[in-house]
Amino acid sequence: MRSTPHKVLVVDDDPFHLEIYGLLLKQAGYEPVPALVRFTGPDFPADPHINAIILDSRLNSKKSSSEIACQIRRRYPHAPIVLLSDVQWLPTDIAPYVADFVQRGEPGELLGKISALVRQSSFQSAANYARPLVPCTAIQ
């Protein structure tokens, strides 16, 4: 049994959403790590030991969600990203950078996907979760 909880980075532009997802993750036994997205981009924590990432698809930032996903992929290359989306399909611009997506408002499904990805990440590299079709440097 793991002595410390898996860390899940939550990337959102709304402090209230960071708090809500943090509570949800804590109840499920994870350690939430908030990353507030400001207009110029996210404030990433210094902790490099992140096991999974939840990324909001709608961000109030001058950077697009796909640009931020690319930044996340560079900073945490072994952590799978789950995108929170309002639509029923995965947007093509961000698809190369994320492992999966969940419609907003589906906390049970979100926790199920995080759990599965955290288990898989123990055995696989991030290359199995996201294969960028476009190098990250091309969209900066």
Secondary structure, DSSP 8 states (H G I E B T S, - for coil): --SS--EEEEEES-HHHHHHHHHHHHHTT-EEEEEEEETTEE---S-----EEEEES---SSS-HHHHHHHHHHHSTTS-EEEEESSSS--TTTGGG-SEEEETT-HHHHHHHHHHHHHHHTTS-GGGT---SS-GGGG-
